[in-house]
Amino acid sequence: MTLLRSVVFNILFYANLAVLMIVALPTFLMPRHAILAMAKLWARSSIWLLRVICGTKMEVRGLERLPKGPLIVAAKHQSAFETFALLPLFDDPTFILKRELMWLPLFGWFAAKARMVPVDRSAGAQALNAMTRRAREETLAGRQLLIFPEGTRRPPGAEPRYKYGVAHLYAAIGAPCVPVALNSGLFWPRRSLLRHPGTIVVEFLEPIAPGLDKADFHQRLQNEIETTSTCLVEEAGGIAVMSSRSA
């Protein structure tokens, strides 16, 4: 039953995306907020499909901790879920994403229209400087900058691999950084078509004020995200859940 529901969800998930991208075509002639509104609609409808078809719910904790105005949001990355589900939680979000996504027909064009921040992960320091320049532009405009510090999805329980780019951004931008812990990988595993029933918990932690040394910030960010994410995984059954599915 899980497999059947997962297949149905995946078909409807991508069909929903395709239809909304076509409906959103007129937003190319509108201000940027129009395409962000469509992106948030896609996120909300996808979350609804996930709950109705697969029995996978979403619980958000700590929204009251989010300060107003420009902000860096550094989230744990366990699945594709958080790449869209976080969008409706912010007034004016922009994601740091890999440059290759900007080349996708329609999707990449909409991302450019929404002024997402691409990064060329093969270009080293030059890419980091370009990303920082763009990120500063967007946060100075009052936007919320979302970044996945590990750069790629890591399954629950895997050794963390936080990259230093987030610390560079924190020092250069001078905005508070809100760590985000989650357990999405238990229910939307990476590299799998399966979507498992349960509750994905996204928890916003206390903001880290600007002004810390880069190394101190980097260590604190990793410790806080990893500690809370581990607690959320254990709260949901954690390793026992994953073991029962593979048995």
Stockholm file with secondary structure:
# STOCKHOLM 1.0

chainA/1-247         MTLLRSVVFNILFYANLAVLMIVALPTFLMPRHAILAMAKLWARSSIWLLRVICGTKMEVRGLERLPKGPLIVAAKHQSAFETFALLPLFDDPTFILKRELMWLPLFGWFAAKARMVPVDRSAGAQALNAMTRRAREETLAGRQLLIFPEGTRRPPGAEPRYKYGVAHLYAAIGAPCVPVALNSGLFWPRRSLLRHPGTIVVEFLEPIAPGLDKADFHQRLQNEIETTSTCLVEEAGGIAVMSSRSA
#=GR chainA/1-247 SS CHHHHHHHHHHHHHHHHHHHHHHTGGGGGSCHHHHHHHHHHHHHHHHHHHHHHHCEEEEEECGGGCCSSSEEEEECCSSSHHHHHTGGGSSSEEEEEEGGGGGSTTHHHHHHHTTCEEECTTSTHHHHHHHHHHHHHHHHTTCEEEECTTSSCCCTTSCCCCCTHHHHHHHHHCCCEEEEEECGGGTSCTTCSCCCSEEEEEEECCCBCTTCCHHHHHHHHHHHHHHHHHHHHHHTTHHHHHHHHHC
#=GC SS_cons         CHHHHHHHHHHHHHHHHHHHHHHTGGGGGSCHHHHHHHHHHHHHHHHHHHHHHHCEEEEEECGGGCCSSSEEEEECCSSSHHHHHTGGGSSSEEEEEEGGGGGSTTHHHHHHHTTCEEECTTSTHHHHHHHHHHHHHHHHTTCEEEECTTSSCCCTTSCCCCCTHHHHHHHHHCCCEEEEEECGGGTSCTTCSCCCSEEEEEEECCCBCTTCCHHHHHHHHHHHHHHHHHHHHHHTTHHHHHHHHHC
//
